[in-house]
Amino acid sequence: MPANRNVLYLVIGVLIVAVGVLSYNLYKAKQEPDGLQINVGPGGLKIQSK
């Protein structure tokens, strides 16, 4: 029985790490990038520095 429990702990640990990594990647993807932002629209060309 102890071997099964160790495998269960390993699986739970891997899932926790995977959720953490995916959460961090989602957080970084939602942040606005630093640098220049160039917008072309009906009002013309807009260049903004961030």
Secondary structure, DSSP 8 states (H G I E B T S, - for coil): -HHHHHHHHHHHHHHHHHHHHHHHHHHHHHS--SSEEEEEETTEEEEEE-
